[in-house]
Amino acid sequence: MQKQHKPIFMTGRFRSGTSFLWQLFNELEGFCAWYEPLHPQLLEAIKHVAPKQDHVGVSDYWQSYRERPSFKKYYSNRFATEHLYLESQQRHPALKTYINHLLELSAPDIPVLQFNRADFRLPWLKSQFPEAVIVHIERNPIQLYESQRKHIDEPFRNQADYWDAYELAQWSYALSELLPFLGDEIAEKHAFYRFYLLYQLSKIMARAYADVSINLDVDVFQSDGFVEKLGQAARLSNQQKHVLKQKVKVPELSSFEKEQSKELVEIMTEVDFLLAEAGLIEDFGQKSMTSIRFLHNDFWQRYNNQPGVTEQLQQVALNMQ
């Protein structure tokens, strides 16, 4: 496969800029861009969900799906909630078939898949689709947290188990058998604790598997660096690069009180220490979770008797055989 025809997989946390990247390719000739193909309510969203107000210039998220309805044959809403973590040797034939179908439907255009639910599946994606270019985008964690939680009324905004539109609690509990510290033990902590755990793990995984890394603040809001980086993922003409530069709309960013910033920075320090002790800063995405647990047994043994942990480890081991 020639370089210019490699599929592009875009990944990042919710509100980090993945929709912006999708929009760029969606408006360029020669690309077929799919918006959130792992969305849990994709079929209903296609019928009823209009673009968010702050997605400036977007008139329709779902045109690719409407024009190619056969995707429904392979789509499942379970892709959004099950097997959120996949190692390279694990099997998920249904998801592989679905993604392959989207790639085939994109022809003759270059497929671009914008994922918000692939952060911890990158080893599997890289293994199953080695020809794809993985583009990861990240954002300042404090600004990202504010963007994910600003729709919640102030009294509840920092409650970890309070429902939000970006699945913080759902992801935490879905991954808590594999990563027990995401579960009940921090349910009473500040919601930023859970948020930053997922943020850091996503970032660590991406550094191991992404082919192109974009920082929303540095490469988009403060410069045109994203254009050249996207040029590494797809062969873009000078005219296309010029068009991309015109699409940037820098939002008004939130400001934080000194005490609030101090609290969040302290949480970040605490989380980074936990991840280092668990062996995840160094090895997450590089080694299997079974190996990480073995190599850092002093940390992980405190969770050995929690319900589901032994079964989860056994299932991971079986899936890798």
Short mmCIF file of the C-alpha atoms (twelve columns), coordinates in Angstrom:
data_MODEL
# 
_entry.id   MODEL 
# 
loop_
_atom_site.group_PDB 
_atom_site.id 
_atom_site.type_symbol 
_atom_site.label_atom_id 
_atom_site.label_alt_id 
_atom_site.label_comp_id 
_atom_site.label_asym_id 
_atom_site.label_seq_id 
_atom_site.Cartn_x 
_atom_site.Cartn_y 
_atom_site.Cartn_z 
_atom_site.pdbx_PDB_model_num 
ATOM 1   C CA . MET A 1   0.000   0.000   0.000  1 
ATOM 2   C CA . GLN A 2   1.412   3.374   -0.962 1 
ATOM 3   C CA . LYS A 3   1.967   5.968   1.681  1 
ATOM 4   C CA . GLN A 4   -0.786  8.312   0.521  1 
ATOM 5   C CA . HIS A 5   -3.373  5.532   0.789  1 
ATOM 6   C CA . LYS A 6   -2.731  4.506   4.379  1 
ATOM 7   C CA . PRO A 7   -5.831  4.735   6.573  1 
ATOM 8   C CA . ILE A 8   -5.680  7.243   9.390  1 
ATOM 9   C CA . PHE A 9   -6.864  6.452   12.920 1 
ATOM 10  C CA . MET A 10  -7.289  9.493   15.168 1 
ATOM 11  C CA . THR A 11  -7.432  8.994   18.916 1 
ATOM 12  C CA . GLY A 12  -7.615  11.087  22.057 1 
ATOM 13  C CA . ARG A 13  -9.695  11.771  25.130 1 
ATOM 14  C CA . PHE A 14  -13.083 13.417  24.820 1 
ATOM 15  C CA . ARG A 15  -12.814 17.206  24.210 1 
ATOM 16  C CA . SER A 16  -9.119  17.000  23.350 1 
ATOM 17  C CA . GLY A 17  -9.523  18.043  19.709 1 
ATOM 18  C CA . THR A 18  -10.415 14.804  17.931 1 
ATOM 19  C CA . SER A 19  -13.539 16.411  16.442 1 
ATOM 20  C CA . PHE A 20  -11.400 19.253  15.116 1 
ATOM 21  C CA . LEU A 21  -9.095  16.772  13.378 1 
ATOM 22  C CA . TRP A 22  -12.092 14.892  11.987 1 
ATOM 23  C CA . GLN A 23  -13.532 18.132  10.631 1 
ATOM 24  C CA . LEU A 24  -10.288 18.978  8.842  1 
ATOM 25  C CA . PHE A 25  -10.233 15.718  6.904  1 
ATOM 26  C CA . ASN A 26  -13.994 15.670  6.431  1 
ATOM 27  C CA . GLU A 27  -13.717 18.869  4.397  1 
ATOM 28  C CA . LEU A 28  -10.698 17.835  2.328  1 
ATOM 29  C CA . GLU A 29  -11.212 16.195  -1.045 1 
ATOM 30  C CA . GLY A 30  -9.975  12.635  -1.259 1 
ATOM 31  C CA . PHE A 31  -10.715 11.609  2.323  1 
ATOM 32  C CA . CYS A 32  -13.665 9.754   3.847  1 
ATOM 33  C CA . ALA A 33  -13.897 10.767  7.512  1 
ATOM 34  C CA . TRP A 34  -15.983 8.769   9.986  1 
ATOM 35  C CA . TYR A 35  -17.123 10.540  13.158 1 
ATOM 36  C CA . GLU A 36  -17.031 8.425   16.337 1 
ATOM 37  C CA . PRO A 37  -17.584 4.979   14.774 1 
ATOM 38  C CA . LEU A 38  -17.599 3.449   18.277 1 
ATOM 39  C CA . HIS A 39  -20.315 5.763   19.616 1 
ATOM 40  C CA . PRO A 40  -22.642 3.752   21.924 1 
ATOM 41  C CA . GLN A 41  -25.789 5.282   20.377 1 
ATOM 42  C CA . LEU A 42  -24.479 5.677   16.853 1 
ATOM 43  C CA . LEU A 43  -27.657 4.652   15.044 1 
ATOM 44  C CA . GLU A 44  -29.801 7.067   17.029 1 
ATOM 45  C CA . ALA A 45  -27.166 9.792   16.893 1 
ATOM 46  C CA . ILE A 46  -27.195 9.676   13.095 1 
ATOM 47  C CA . LYS A 47  -30.922 10.416  13.179 1 
ATOM 48  C CA . HIS A 48  -31.057 13.019  15.919 1 
ATOM 49  C CA . VAL A 49  -27.716 14.493  17.028 1 
ATOM 50  C CA . ALA A 50  -26.827 17.882  15.547 1 
ATOM 51  C CA . PRO A 51  -23.336 19.417  15.786 1 
ATOM 52  C CA . LYS A 52  -22.330 21.046  19.075 1 
ATOM 53  C CA . GLN A 53  -22.293 24.819  19.044 1 
ATOM 54  C CA . ASP A 54  -18.563 24.979  19.722 1 
ATOM 55  C CA . HIS A 55  -17.798 22.719  16.743 1 
ATOM 56  C CA . VAL A 56  -17.697 25.778  14.512 1 
ATOM 57  C CA . GLY A 57  -18.343 25.164  10.835 1 
ATOM 58  C CA . VAL A 58  -19.651 21.599  11.201 1 
ATOM 59  C CA . SER A 59  -23.043 21.062  9.569  1 
ATOM 60  C CA . ASP A 60  -23.318 17.277  9.831  1 
ATOM 61  C CA . TYR A 61  -21.335 14.626  11.701 1 
ATOM 62  C CA . TRP A 62  -22.935 11.666  9.994  1 
ATOM 63  C CA . GLN A 63  -22.828 12.078  6.210  1 
ATOM 64  C CA . SER A 64  -20.361 9.214   5.703  1 
ATOM 65  C CA . TYR A 65  -22.765 6.839   7.454  1 
ATOM 66  C CA . ARG A 66  -25.867 8.027   5.605  1 
ATOM 67  C CA . GLU A 67  -24.140 7.539   2.271  1 
ATOM 68  C CA . ARG A 68  -22.890 4.042   3.213  1 
ATOM 69  C CA . PRO A 69  -25.653 2.429   5.318  1 
ATOM 70  C CA . SER A 70  -24.235 -1.091  5.094  1 
ATOM 71  C CA . PHE A 71  -22.029 -0.237  8.110  1 
ATOM 72  C CA . LYS A 72  -25.057 -1.156  10.267 1 
ATOM 73  C CA . LYS A 73  -24.542 -4.835  9.475  1 
ATOM 74  C CA . TYR A 74  -21.311 -4.899  11.497 1 
ATOM 75  C CA . TYR A 75  -21.774 -2.131  14.081 1 
ATOM 76  C CA . SER A 76  -22.490 -2.987  17.718 1 
ATOM 77  C CA . ASN A 77  -23.091 -0.607  20.614 1 
ATOM 78  C CA . ARG A 78  -21.059 -3.014  22.737 1 
ATOM 79  C CA . PHE A 79  -17.897 -1.722  21.060 1 
ATOM 80  C CA . ALA A 80  -18.246 1.389   23.241 1 
ATOM 81  C CA . THR A 81  -18.448 -0.331  26.599 1 
ATOM 82  C CA . GLU A 82  -16.744 -3.733  26.412 1 
ATOM 83  C CA . HIS A 83  -13.059 -4.593  25.987 1 
ATOM 84  C CA . LEU A 84  -11.961 -0.979  26.403 1 
ATOM 85  C CA . TYR A 85  -8.470  -2.377  27.009 1 
ATOM 86  C CA . LEU A 86  -7.018  -4.665  24.348 1 
ATOM 87  C CA . GLU A 87  -3.483  -5.961  24.164 1 
ATOM 88  C CA . SER A 88  -1.853  -6.757  20.851 1 
ATOM 89  C CA . GLN A 89  -2.417  -10.528 21.001 1 
ATOM 90  C CA . GLN A 90  -6.015  -10.402 22.180 1 
ATOM 91  C CA . ARG A 91  -8.822  -11.256 19.781 1 
ATOM 92  C CA . HIS A 92  -11.852 -9.148  18.941 1 
ATOM 93  C CA . PRO A 93  -13.044 -10.418 15.537 1 
ATOM 94  C CA . ALA A 94  -16.303 -8.442  15.552 1 
ATOM 95  C CA . LEU A 95  -14.547 -5.127  16.049 1 
ATOM 96  C CA . LYS A 96  -11.918 -6.005  13.459 1 
ATOM 97  C CA . THR A 97  -14.598 -6.901  10.908 1 
ATOM 98  C CA . TYR A 98  -16.450 -3.644  11.566 1 
ATOM 99  C CA . ILE A 99  -13.353 -1.473  11.155 1 
ATOM 100 C CA . ASN A 100 -12.331 -3.370  8.026  1 
ATOM 101 C CA . HIS A 101 -15.771 -2.741  6.569  1 
ATOM 102 C CA . LEU A 102 -15.490 1.002   7.196  1 
ATOM 103 C CA . LEU A 103 -12.109 0.997   5.471  1 
ATOM 104 C CA . GLU A 104 -13.580 -0.811  2.477  1 
ATOM 105 C CA . LEU A 105 -16.585 1.509   2.308  1 
ATOM 106 C CA . SER A 106 -14.274 4.525   2.164  1 
ATOM 107 C CA . ALA A 107 -12.797 3.576   -1.219 1 
ATOM 108 C CA . PRO A 108 -11.641 5.200   -3.402 1 
ATOM 109 C CA . ASP A 109 -11.053 7.877   -0.759 1 
ATOM 110 C CA . ILE A 110 -8.563  7.571   2.089  1 
ATOM 111 C CA . PRO A 111 -10.357 6.403   5.260  1 
ATOM 112 C CA . VAL A 112 -10.083 8.539   8.396  1 
ATOM 113 C CA . LEU A 113 -11.573 7.080   11.591 1 
ATOM 114 C CA . GLN A 114 -11.968 9.399   14.573 1 
ATOM 115 C CA . PHE A 115 -11.990 7.368   17.794 1 
ATOM 116 C CA . ASN A 116 -12.756 8.576   21.314 1 
ATOM 117 C CA . ARG A 117 -12.839 5.052   22.667 1 
ATOM 118 C CA . ALA A 118 -9.588  3.550   21.432 1 
ATOM 119 C CA . ASP A 119 -7.122  4.994   23.959 1 
ATOM 120 C CA . PHE A 120 -6.373  1.643   25.565 1 
ATOM 121 C CA . ARG A 121 -6.837  -0.402  22.403 1 
ATOM 122 C CA . LEU A 122 -3.866  1.035   20.528 1 
ATOM 123 C CA . PRO A 123 -1.676  -2.102  20.874 1 
ATOM 124 C CA . TRP A 124 -4.494  -4.128  19.343 1 
ATOM 125 C CA . LEU A 125 -5.161  -1.575  16.587 1 
ATOM 126 C CA . LYS A 126 -1.476  -1.431  15.707 1 
ATOM 127 C CA . SER A 127 -1.320  -5.232  15.582 1 
ATOM 128 C CA . GLN A 128 -4.511  -5.715  13.560 1 
ATOM 129 C CA . PHE A 129 -4.059  -2.737  11.221 1 
ATOM 130 C CA . PRO A 130 -0.281  -2.282  10.884 1 
ATOM 131 C CA . GLU A 131 -0.713  -0.197  7.731  1 
ATOM 132 C CA . ALA A 132 -2.753  2.485   9.552  1 
ATOM 133 C CA . VAL A 133 -1.265  5.763   10.737 1 
ATOM 134 C CA . ILE A 134 -2.281  6.513   14.326 1 
ATOM 135 C CA . VAL A 135 -2.644  10.220  15.123 1 
ATOM 136 C CA . HIS A 136 -3.028  11.096  18.803 1 
ATOM 137 C CA . ILE A 137 -4.089  14.482  20.123 1 
ATOM 138 C CA . GLU A 138 -3.806  15.666  23.719 1 
ATOM 139 C CA . ARG A 139 -4.615  18.848  25.612 1 
ATOM 140 C CA . ASN A 140 -3.663  20.585  28.836 1 
ATOM 141 C CA . PRO A 141 -5.282  18.318  31.453 1 
ATOM 142 C CA . ILE A 142 -6.766  21.101  33.563 1 
ATOM 143 C CA . GLN A 143 -8.384  22.781  30.553 1 
ATOM 144 C CA . LEU A 144 -9.556  19.391  29.310 1 
ATOM 145 C CA . TYR A 145 -11.131 18.549  32.658 1 
ATOM 146 C CA . GLU A 146 -12.974 21.867  32.679 1 
ATOM 147 C CA . SER A 147 -14.217 21.257  29.141 1 
ATOM 148 C CA . GLN A 148 -15.546 17.813  30.076 1 
ATOM 149 C CA . ARG A 149 -17.298 18.911  33.260 1 
ATOM 150 C CA . LYS A 150 -18.465 22.489  32.579 1 
ATOM 151 C CA . HIS A 151 -21.989 21.375  31.694 1 
ATOM 152 C CA . ILE A 152 -22.509 20.041  35.240 1 
ATOM 153 C CA . ASP A 153 -23.985 22.334  37.891 1 
ATOM 154 C CA . GLU A 154 -21.309 23.688  40.216 1 
ATOM 155 C CA . PRO A 155 -22.347 21.759  43.385 1 
ATOM 156 C CA . PHE A 156 -21.899 18.430  41.579 1 
ATOM 157 C CA . ARG A 157 -19.125 19.208  39.099 1 
ATOM 158 C CA . ASN A 158 -16.293 17.602  41.041 1 
ATOM 159 C CA . GLN A 159 -18.186 14.530  42.278 1 
ATOM 160 C CA . ALA A 160 -16.513 11.499  40.741 1 
ATOM 161 C CA . ASP A 161 -19.664 9.405   40.349 1 
ATOM 162 C CA . TYR A 162 -21.855 12.228  39.074 1 
ATOM 163 C CA . TRP A 163 -22.951 11.493  35.492 1 
ATOM 164 C CA . ASP A 164 -21.316 13.565  32.775 1 
ATOM 165 C CA . ALA A 165 -21.521 13.537  29.001 1 
ATOM 166 C CA . TYR A 166 -18.036 12.055  28.621 1 
ATOM 167 C CA . GLU A 167 -18.320 8.743   30.478 1 
ATOM 168 C CA . LEU A 168 -15.845 9.330   33.309 1 
ATOM 169 C CA . ALA A 169 -17.637 7.061   35.783 1 
ATOM 170 C CA . GLN A 170 -18.565 4.520   33.116 1 
ATOM 171 C CA . TRP A 171 -14.976 4.173   31.911 1 
ATOM 172 C CA . SER A 172 -13.650 4.005   35.451 1 
ATOM 173 C CA . TYR A 173 -15.898 1.147   36.465 1 
ATOM 174 C CA . ALA A 174 -15.527 -0.653  33.128 1 
ATOM 175 C CA . LEU A 175 -11.742 -0.684  33.615 1 
ATOM 176 C CA . SER A 176 -11.734 -1.161  37.388 1 
ATOM 177 C CA . GLU A 177 -11.277 -4.934  37.283 1 
ATOM 178 C CA . LEU A 178 -8.082  -4.454  35.308 1 
ATOM 179 C CA . LEU A 179 -7.112  -1.212  37.106 1 
ATOM 180 C CA . PRO A 180 -8.772  -1.542  40.521 1 
ATOM 181 C CA . PHE A 181 -7.691  1.904   41.739 1 
ATOM 182 C CA . LEU A 182 -10.237 3.424   39.307 1 
ATOM 183 C CA . GLY A 183 -13.145 1.913   41.227 1 
ATOM 184 C CA . ASP A 184 -14.924 2.447   44.502 1 
ATOM 185 C CA . GLU A 185 -11.863 3.391   46.518 1 
ATOM 186 C CA . ILE A 186 -11.723 6.794   44.807 1 
ATOM 187 C CA . ALA A 187 -15.450 7.313   44.267 1 
ATOM 188 C CA . GLU A 188 -15.480 9.892   47.067 1 
ATOM 189 C CA . LYS A 189 -12.409 11.735  45.822 1 
ATOM 190 C CA . HIS A 190 -12.390 14.797  43.588 1 
ATOM 191 C CA . ALA A 191 -13.519 13.781  40.059 1 
ATOM 192 C CA . PHE A 192 -10.244 15.135  38.689 1 
ATOM 193 C CA . TYR A 193 -8.489  12.174  40.334 1 
ATOM 194 C CA . ARG A 194 -10.258 9.668   38.102 1 
ATOM 195 C CA . PHE A 195 -10.061 11.982  35.133 1 
ATOM 196 C CA . TYR A 196 -6.295  12.405  35.438 1 
ATOM 197 C CA . LEU A 197 -5.707  8.681   35.875 1 
ATOM 198 C CA . LEU A 198 -7.413  8.033   32.538 1 
ATOM 199 C CA . TYR A 199 -5.734  11.047  30.946 1 
ATOM 200 C CA . GLN A 200 -2.244  9.926   31.936 1 
ATOM 201 C CA . LEU A 201 -2.788  6.322   30.936 1 
ATOM 202 C CA . SER A 202 -4.108  7.465   27.562 1 
ATOM 203 C CA . LYS A 203 -1.060  9.683   27.099 1 
ATOM 204 C CA . ILE A 204 1.368   6.918   28.103 1 
ATOM 205 C CA . MET A 205 -0.261  4.444   25.720 1 
ATOM 206 C CA . ALA A 206 -0.206  6.948   22.865 1 
ATOM 207 C CA . ARG A 207 3.488   7.667   23.344 1 
ATOM 208 C CA . ALA A 208 4.130   3.974   22.774 1 
ATOM 209 C CA . TYR A 209 1.905   3.522   19.704 1 
ATOM 210 C CA . ALA A 210 0.999   6.804   18.007 1 
ATOM 211 C CA . ASP A 211 2.801   7.631   14.774 1 
ATOM 212 C CA . VAL A 212 1.927   11.327  15.046 1 
ATOM 213 C CA . SER A 213 1.351   13.253  18.281 1 
ATOM 214 C CA . ILE A 214 -0.387  16.635  18.340 1 
ATOM 215 C CA . ASN A 215 -0.782  18.948  21.316 1 
ATOM 216 C CA . LEU A 216 -3.950  21.027  20.961 1 
ATOM 217 C CA . ASP A 217 -2.548  23.959  22.929 1 
ATOM 218 C CA . VAL A 218 0.928   24.104  21.375 1 
ATOM 219 C CA . ASP A 219 0.314   22.812  17.843 1 
ATOM 220 C CA . VAL A 220 -3.153  24.284  17.187 1 
ATOM 221 C CA . PHE A 221 -3.953  27.226  19.469 1 
ATOM 222 C CA . GLN A 222 -0.423  28.650  19.633 1 
ATOM 223 C CA . SER A 223 1.007   27.716  16.215 1 
ATOM 224 C CA . ASP A 224 0.360   25.956  12.911 1 
ATOM 225 C CA . GLY A 225 2.434   22.968  13.956 1 
ATOM 226 C CA . PHE A 226 -0.511  20.616  13.509 1 
ATOM 227 C CA . VAL A 227 -0.455  21.165  9.727  1 
ATOM 228 C CA . GLU A 228 3.024   19.781  9.233  1 
ATOM 229 C CA . LYS A 229 2.316   16.948  11.653 1 
ATOM 230 C CA . LEU A 230 -0.816  15.964  9.740  1 
ATOM 231 C CA . GLY A 231 1.351   16.049  6.648  1 
ATOM 232 C CA . GLN A 232 3.211   13.115  8.195  1 
ATOM 233 C CA . ALA A 233 -0.049  11.166  8.319  1 
ATOM 234 C CA . ALA A 234 -1.297  12.050  4.832  1 
ATOM 235 C CA . ARG A 235 0.261   13.490  1.711  1 
ATOM 236 C CA . LEU A 236 -1.219  17.004  1.667  1 
ATOM 237 C CA . SER A 237 -0.781  19.611  -1.033 1 
ATOM 238 C CA . ASN A 238 0.292   23.159  -0.181 1 
ATOM 239 C CA . GLN A 239 -3.248  24.303  -0.965 1 
ATOM 240 C CA . GLN A 240 -4.705  21.730  1.435  1 
ATOM 241 C CA . LYS A 241 -2.286  22.846  4.144  1 
ATOM 242 C CA . HIS A 242 -3.371  26.442  3.598  1 
ATOM 243 C CA . VAL A 243 -7.015  25.412  3.972  1 
ATOM 244 C CA . LEU A 244 -6.265  23.617  7.245  1 
ATOM 245 C CA . LYS A 245 -4.638  26.705  8.731  1 
ATOM 246 C CA . GLN A 246 -7.794  28.726  8.083  1 
ATOM 247 C CA . LYS A 247 -9.940  26.303  10.095 1 
ATOM 248 C CA . VAL A 248 -8.480  27.127  13.510 1 
ATOM 249 C CA . LYS A 249 -10.806 28.931  15.923 1 
ATOM 250 C CA . VAL A 250 -9.126  29.544  19.281 1 
ATOM 251 C CA . PRO A 251 -11.767 29.404  22.050 1 
ATOM 252 C CA . GLU A 252 -11.799 31.494  25.178 1 
ATOM 253 C CA . LEU A 253 -10.003 29.332  27.709 1 
ATOM 254 C CA . SER A 254 -11.099 28.991  31.314 1 
ATOM 255 C CA . SER A 255 -9.133  30.618  34.098 1 
ATOM 256 C CA . PHE A 256 -8.691  29.048  37.511 1 
ATOM 257 C CA . GLU A 257 -8.341  30.410  41.004 1 
ATOM 258 C CA . LYS A 258 -4.941  29.875  42.583 1 
ATOM 259 C CA . GLU A 259 -6.289  27.524  45.248 1 
ATOM 260 C CA . GLN A 260 -8.205  25.482  42.704 1 
ATOM 261 C CA . SER A 261 -5.139  25.106  40.488 1 
ATOM 262 C CA . LYS A 262 -3.065  24.135  43.505 1 
ATOM 263 C CA . GLU A 263 -5.547  21.401  44.422 1 
ATOM 264 C CA . LEU A 264 -5.517  19.950  40.910 1 
ATOM 265 C CA . VAL A 265 -1.725  20.033  40.697 1 
ATOM 266 C CA . GLU A 266 -1.525  18.164  44.007 1 
ATOM 267 C CA . ILE A 267 -3.866  15.509  42.599 1 
ATOM 268 C CA . MET A 268 -1.698  15.207  39.501 1 
ATOM 269 C CA . THR A 269 1.358   14.617  41.677 1 
ATOM 270 C CA . GLU A 270 -0.476  11.978  43.709 1 
ATOM 271 C CA . VAL A 271 -1.685  10.177  40.583 1 
ATOM 272 C CA . ASP A 272 1.738   10.228  38.943 1 
ATOM 273 C CA . PHE A 273 3.233   8.699   42.071 1 
ATOM 274 C CA . LEU A 274 0.578   5.935   42.076 1 
ATOM 275 C CA . LEU A 275 1.157   5.140   38.400 1 
ATOM 276 C CA . ALA A 276 4.913   5.018   38.925 1 
ATOM 277 C CA . GLU A 277 4.531   2.692   41.907 1 
ATOM 278 C CA . ALA A 278 2.233   0.469   39.828 1 
ATOM 279 C CA . GLY A 279 4.781   0.231   37.013 1 
ATOM 280 C CA . LEU A 280 2.392   1.865   34.555 1 
ATOM 281 C CA . ILE A 281 4.296   5.025   33.709 1 
ATOM 282 C CA . GLU A 282 7.179   2.952   32.417 1 
ATOM 283 C CA . ASP A 283 5.436   -0.140  31.057 1 
ATOM 284 C CA . PHE A 284 1.745   0.548   30.249 1 
ATOM 285 C CA . GLY A 285 1.268   -0.458  26.645 1 
ATOM 286 C CA . GLN A 286 4.796   -1.841  26.455 1 
ATOM 287 C CA . LYS A 287 4.195   -4.969  28.549 1 
ATOM 288 C CA . SER A 288 1.124   -7.020  29.302 1 
ATOM 289 C CA . MET A 289 -0.805  -6.199  32.450 1 
ATOM 290 C CA . THR A 290 -0.010  -9.676  33.719 1 
ATOM 291 C CA . SER A 291 3.715   -8.914  33.415 1 
ATOM 292 C CA . ILE A 292 3.341   -5.485  34.994 1 
ATOM 293 C CA . ARG A 293 1.513   -6.970  37.967 1 
ATOM 294 C CA . PHE A 294 4.212   -9.602  38.384 1 
ATOM 295 C CA . LEU A 295 7.081   -7.108  38.146 1 
ATOM 296 C CA . HIS A 296 5.445   -4.689  40.605 1 
ATOM 297 C CA . ASN A 297 3.853   -7.194  42.938 1 
ATOM 298 C CA . ASP A 298 4.362   -5.048  46.045 1 
ATOM 299 C CA . PHE A 299 1.866   -2.557  44.651 1 
ATOM 300 C CA . TRP A 300 -0.607  -4.919  43.002 1 
ATOM 301 C CA . GLN A 301 -0.910  -7.454  45.794 1 
ATOM 302 C CA . ARG A 302 -3.101  -5.051  47.730 1 
ATOM 303 C CA . TYR A 303 -5.786  -5.672  45.071 1 
ATOM 304 C CA . ASN A 304 -5.372  -9.421  44.681 1 
ATOM 305 C CA . ASN A 305 -8.412  -10.269 46.781 1 
ATOM 306 C CA . GLN A 306 -10.787 -7.823  45.153 1 
ATOM 307 C CA . PRO A 307 -13.707 -9.422  43.289 1 
ATOM 308 C CA . GLY A 308 -13.027 -9.931  39.612 1 
ATOM 309 C CA . VAL A 309 -9.295  -9.253  39.659 1 
ATOM 310 C CA . THR A 310 -8.170  -12.886 39.521 1 
ATOM 311 C CA . GLU A 311 -10.745 -13.671 36.841 1 
ATOM 312 C CA . GLN A 312 -9.644  -10.671 34.797 1 
ATOM 313 C CA . LEU A 313 -6.003  -11.736 34.934 1 
ATOM 314 C CA . GLN A 314 -6.934  -15.266 33.928 1 
ATOM 315 C CA . GLN A 315 -8.975  -13.970 30.984 1 
ATOM 316 C CA . VAL A 316 -6.130  -11.736 29.818 1 
ATOM 317 C CA . ALA A 317 -3.778  -14.690 29.937 1 
ATOM 318 C CA . LEU A 318 -6.218  -16.902 28.003 1 
ATOM 319 C CA . ASN A 319 -6.799  -14.231 25.360 1 
ATOM 320 C CA . MET A 320 -3.077  -13.952 24.770 1 
ATOM 321 C CA . GLN A 321 -2.609  -17.667 24.160 1 
# 
